[in-house]
Amino acid sequence: MARIVLQQADIARALTRISHEILESNRGSSNLVLMGVPTRGILLARRIADIIDQIEPDSAPCLVGSLDVTMYRDDLAHQPTRATQQTQVPAGGIDGKTVVLVDDVLFSGRTVRSALDALNDLGRPRAVRLAVLVDRGHRELPIRADFVGKNLPTSTKERINVRLSETDGAEEVSIEGQAEMTEDGE
C-alpha cells in the first residue's frame, strides 16, 4: 500500500524553496543552466526555471536542457533495456556556466555519476550542482545533493513514486512497500 508523503502544494513549496536556494547560491540567474535528467527531472527543471523567471523577471530567461544518461550507466547489464532520449543543450552550451542537474529522486547516486560523465562529453562547466525533489538515502557513491525538496529516509525494500501532472495526471510523492522492522518490532 502506498503512503502519500507530498501533495501538490508540498511539491510547489519545495520547488519554490529550491529555486530561491539556487538563485542565492549562484548570486542570481546569470550563467545558470538547469539540466533535467529524464523523465521527471526535465519537468522539474522546467518548473524551477519558470519559478526563477518569476522571481527575477528582469533577468534573461533561465536556460533549461535535458541530459540523457542511459549510455553512461554502469548497470545496463543488470537493468532492463532503457530507451535513450535526446540530450538537449541550451544555446550557448555549458562551458563556463553553473549547471544544476535536476532529478526527481536521489537514491544510490549512480544516475548522478552517469550524469557527470555525460556532462564531461558536452563541455566544461564552471560548477555543477545537484537539485532533487526527494533524497531517500542509501548512497553507494559519495554524492550529495546541494538542493533538496524533502529528505525521506526509507528502507531499501520501499519504493518512492513521484507523480507529476504532465506525465501521470496526478501530483504527489508516495512511499510504497514494507519498511524494515527492527528487532523489537518497530
N, C-alpha and C positions, 0 to 999 in steps of 0.2 A: 504494500500500500504506500502511495506517495504522500508525503507531508509537504505542504506548501510553506516555504520559508521567506519568499519575497513575492510581493504582488506588484501590480503595475506602478503604484505610487512609490513603493520602495525602490524599484528599479530606476524610476525617474530621478528620485533624490540621490541615489548612488551615482548615477551618471553626471548629474549636476555637480556633485562634490568632486568627482574625478576630474571634470572639466576645469573647475576652479583650481584644483591642485596642479594640473598640467600647466595652466597659464602662470601660476605663481612660480613653479619650478623653472619654467622656460623664460620668465620675465616678459610675458606677452606671447603673441601668436606668430611673430616673425620667425622665419626659418624653421617652422614646425611642420612636420609631415606625420599624419596618422596612417599607419598601415594595418589594415584589418586582416586577421587570419580567417579564412573561410571556415564555416559559413557565417555563423553568428557574429564573429569578430568583425566582419565587414560591416554588418548592420550596426553594431555598437560603435564602430569608428565613425560612421556617418552621423549617428545621433550625437556623439561627443563633438564632432565638427560643427553641427548645427547649433549646439549649446554655446560653444566657443564663439561662433559668429554672432550670436545674440548678445553675449557678454561684451564683446569688442566689435561693435558694428562698424566702427571707423577704420578698422584694420582690413588688410586683404583677406579674402575668404580662406579659411583653413583648408589645407590641402589633404586629400584623402586618397589612398590607394588600397590595393589588395595584394596579399602576398601568399601565393600557394606554396606550401612547404612539403607537399606529398613526396616529391622525388629526393628530398633531403632527409627523410625519416630513417631512423636506424631500425625500425621494427616492421618494415614492409614484408619481410619473410614470415612474420608471425601474425600479421593482421590481414583481414580480407582485403581484396583488391580495392583500392581507392581510385575514384575518378579524379584526374587532375583538373584544376580550374585555372583560369587565366590570372596571371600576375599583372597588375596594372600599377604602373609607377606614374605619379603626377608629373606634369610638365615641369621641367627644371631638375628632375631627378632627386636623389637623396644626398648627393655629395655635399659635405659641409653643413648639413642640416641636422636638427634634432628629430630623430624618428621615434615615434611612440608606437610600439607594437600593441595591438588591441586584440584580446581574445576573450571568450566568454568564461572559461573555467581553467584555472591553473591547478594541475594535479602533479604529475611526475616531473615536469619540466622538459620533457623530451620534445614536445611541439615547439617550445620556445628555443631550444637548442637548434632545432631544424630551421626555425625562422632566422636565427642569427647567421646560420650557414647560407641561407638563401639571400639575405641582405648583402653578404660579402660579394656575391656574384653581381649585385646591382650597383654597387658603389661603396663609397666610404663616408658614412655619416659622421658628423661631429660627435654625436652621442646617441645612444639607443636606450630607451626607457620601455617599461612594460606596464600596461594597464589591463586589469582583468576585472570582470564583474564579480567573480567568485574565486576565492582562494580556498581550496579544500584540504591543503596539506599533502603529506605523503610524497615529498620530493625525493627523486632518485638522483638528481643533479643539483649542484649548488646554484640554484636560480631563485631569485626573489622578485616579486612584483613591486614596482615603485608606487603604483596607484591601484588600490583595491576597493571595490564596492562593498564587499562583505566577506569576512573570514568565516567559513563554515567548516569547522573540524568534523571530519567524517571517518567512518570505518572504511577499510578497503573493500568491504562487501556491499557498501552503499553506492548509489549512483546519483549524480547531480544532473537534473534535467533543466536546461534553460529553454524556455519557450518564449519566442518573440512574435508579435502580431504579424510582422511581414512574412514570416515563413510558417508559423504554426497556428495563426488565428487566435492566439491567447498570449497573455503577458504575465509570466510567472517563472519562479525558480522553485524547484521541488527536490526533495531528497527521497529516494526510493530504495527499498531493501532493508535488510536487517542490520542493526548496529551490533558490533561485537559485544558480548556480555563479559563482565569481569567475573572473577572467582566468586564474589559474593552476590552475583545475580544483577548487578547494576549496570 
